[in-house]
């Protein structure tokens, strides 16, 4: 049976609406960016919804003021615009301020990676993990499916502090079982165990990785797969999960060698004196100006399923 698909933003806003009924401390702001589920939130919670217009810097300033009054705030916009246009406001109002005060602000960026594929490089978002990870006190959440996203709603309320939620814009199939029991604070989940090679992926690329792992299983090749959804995983548990592999292949819809998932994995292995090799798959030193859908652009940049399978076989 084909797993159900859903957009991350609608899954999150739908669950958040349920919480806003019970919790009067929840506030939602948007930079003139909509969603089907947002219409209901705007109608039901008129006193806790603000559209600041296309003004992401003001979005961060207003969100900070509301959070300092004790509210939990959600600020919502397109991913490259909510991270890089107001970067100074995020640094000063969220990262810096969070060192001395409690500010529970959740930045929701829709359009991670190439999910706005045909809109071109201005709407692609290949740097957000890197620039947001660079700021102290800001957690980065990069989910691979809508089940993880729904689980994160309560986490975002209960764990006080600034967070960046990196959502894909397209409906994606479910990976996780809704009844499965896993600890979000752990920051990752081991989707499959292998022998010599382990893929470590995040966001949309976990779907590509899962497809590659399943295809190789038909050839009796066992490949490990770890989905990283919080960029501050429990390092000890993460190392336990990957330490037995000879090769770890990182897979991300982001620039590599600049501080993203590949850097996170390399640092954990280096700090624990591991001899495992790290191979990196992602976008290199160039923006994507070619035209076409996401899978076409992935193929052009060596990130399609066939390229992943080739990389795995080279490592065996």
N, C-alpha and C positions, 0 to 999 in steps of 0.2 A: 504494500500500500504506500502511495506517495505521501510523505510527511506534509502536514499543513504549512502553508506559507503565511507570513504576516510581516508588516513593516515594524521595525523596532520602535519608531516614534509613536505609532498608534498603540502598540502593546504597552509602552511606558505611560503614555498619557491616559489610556484607559484605566490602568491600575492606579495611577496617581489620583484620578477623579474619585475612585472609591475611598482613598485615604483622605482626600480633602473634605469629604462629607463628615468624617469623624474628627479630623484634626484642623482646627481653625488657624493653626500657625503656619499653614502651607500657602505659599504665594507663587504665582506663575507670571513670568514676564516674557514677551516675545519682541523680536526686532522685525515686526511686520511680516512674520513668516507663519504660514498656516499649516493645517493638517486636518483630515476629516474628523478625527477625535477631538481636535482643539475647539471645534465649533460648540460642542456640548460643554466643555470646560468653561469656555467664555460665557456661555449662556447661564450655566448653573452657579458660577462663582464670580459674579460681576464685581464684587467688592474685593476680590483677591486676584484679579487679572488685569494686567496693564500691557498695552501695545505701545512701545516707546517709538515706533517708526523705524525706518532704516537708519539706525544710529547705534551701532554696537558699543561704542565708547560710553554713551549715555546709559545703555543697557547695564553695563557693569557698575557704573556709578550708582544708579538707582537701586540695583540689586543689593549693593553693599549697604546702602543706607537702610533698606528694609531689614536686612539680616542683622544689622547692629541693634535693631529694636527687638530682636529675639525671634524673628520669623525664620523658617526654613524656605529658601528661595530657589526657584528653578528659572534659569535664563536660557532662552531658546532661540537658535538662529542657524544659518548655514555654517557648516564646520569650518571652512577656511576663513570665514568672516568673523566668527565669534572667538577664534583663537588668535589670529594674526593682526586684524585691524585694531583691536583694543588691547594689544599686548602690554603696553605700559600700565593701563588701568588694572589688568589682571595681576601684574607683578606687584604694583603698589597697594591696591585695594584688597587683593586676596592672598597672594603668597606672603608678602611682607606683613600684612596685618594679622594673618592667621598665627603668626609666631607669638603674638601678645594677647589676642582676643579670639573668642569663639565666633566664627562666621560660617554658617552652614549654607553655602551657595553651590548649586549644582549647575554647571554650564552644559547645556545639551547641544551638541553640534551634529547636525544631520548632513550626511554627504561624505563620509569617510572614504579615503582612498580615491578610487575612480568611480564611485557609485554615481556621480553625475558625469558619466562618461562622455556623452556627446556635447556637453556644455564647454568643453575645452579646459586648458590648463589653469585658467583663472578660478574655475570651480572645482578642479581636482584638489585633493587634500593629502599630500604626501609628506608633509612636514609636521603635522599636528602632534603626533606622539613625541617627536623629538623636542619641539619647542616647549610643550607643556611639561614633559619630564624634567626639563632643565630647571623648573621653578620649585623650590622647596615648599613643602606642606600642601602640594596639590596632587591628588590622586588621579590617575588616568585609568578609565574603564573602557575596554575595547572588546565588546561582546561579539560572539559569532552567531547568536540566534536570539529570537524574541523570548524564549523561556528564561534565558539568563537576564534579559532586560527586565522582565516582570519581577524576577526575584530581587533585582537591584533596587526597586522602589523603596522597600522597607529599609534596606541597607543605607540608602541615601538619606533617609530621615534619621535613622538611629546613629549613624557614624557622623559626628559633627566635624565640619571642615570643608574647605573648597575641593570640588571634584570636577573633572572634565569627562563627560560621557560622550563617547565617540560612536555615533550610530550610522549604520549603512542607510542609504535612502531607499533602496529597493526592497520589495518583499522577498524574504529569504526562507528556505525550508527549515523546519525545526530540526535541531541536532539533539538537544537534551530532552529527556523524558520529563514531563511536567511533575511526575510524582517522585522523581529521583531525589536523593538526599545528598547534597554536597555543600561544602562550606565555602561561601563566597570569599571569606577573609583569607583562605588559602591562596587565592589568586590564580589558580590554574586547575585543569582537570585532565587526567590521563585517559584519552579516548581509546587508545589501543596500546598493547605492549608488543615490542618487537625483539629482535636479536642484536643486530650490529648497528642499525641506523635508526635514528629517531628524528621525526619532524617536530619542530616547535613552531606553531603558527599563532596568528591572532586575527580577529575580525573575519572578514569575508574569506581570507585565504585558508581558514580552517575548512571551509567547504571544498576547496580544491584539494587540500591535503587529504581530507577524508576520502574523496573520490579516488585519489592515487593509491592510498593504502588499500582500499577495497579491491581495486583492479590488480594490484600486485599479490593480494591474498589468493587470487585465482591461479597465480603462478607459484603458489607455495612460498612466497617471499613475505616474511613477517616484519613489518615496519612499525615502530612505535610512533605514537602521535600524542602530543601534549598541546592543549588549547590554553593559551595565556590570555586571561581576560582582565586581570588587574596588574598594572605595571609596578607592583610592589609585592610580588609573590613571597610566600614564606620560603626563604632561601634554602633553609635546611631541608625542607620537604621537597622542594624543587630539585635540589641536587641529588637527593635520594632517588628521585624518579629518573634522572638522566645519567647517573654516574656509571651505569653498566654498559653504556653504548660506546662504540668506537668512533662513530661519527654523528654529530648533531647538525641537522640542516634547519636553519631558521628561514621562515617564510612569512613575508609581510608585504602588504600593499602600501609601501612607504619607501622613502630613500634609505639605502643601507650605508653602513660605515659612518653614520652621523649621530648616533645616540639612541637609536630605536631598539626594537626587539633583539636584533643581532648583538648590540652592545650589552644589553641586559644579560643575555645568556653567556656571552664571552666573559663578562666580568665575574659572574657566579662561578664559572668553571676555573677561571684564573685564580680567584681567591682561595679555591679549595684544591689547588695544585692538580687539577685533572689533566690527563693526557689525551682526552677526547679531542678530535678535530672538529672545528666549526666551519661549516659552509654556509654562505649567506645567499639568500634569494630575495630580491626586491628590486626597486628602481635605482639605477645608477645616476651618475651626475648629469642628468638632463631631464627637462620637463617633457611631457607627452603632447606634442602638437599634432600627431597623426589623428585622423578622424575615424570614427567607428564605435561599435559597442564595446563593452567592457572585456568580453572574452577575446575579441579581435585585438584589442590593445594589449591584453596580457600575452597573447601569442607573439606579438611584435617585440615584446620586452622580455621574453623568456620566462613567463610566469604561468603559463598554461599547464594543464595536467600532464601533458606529454613531456614538457620540460622538467617537471618535478620528478616524474618517473625516471627520466634519463639521468638526472642528478643522483637519484637514489642508487640506480644500478652502477653508476661510476664509482660510488662509495663502497659498494659491497666487495 
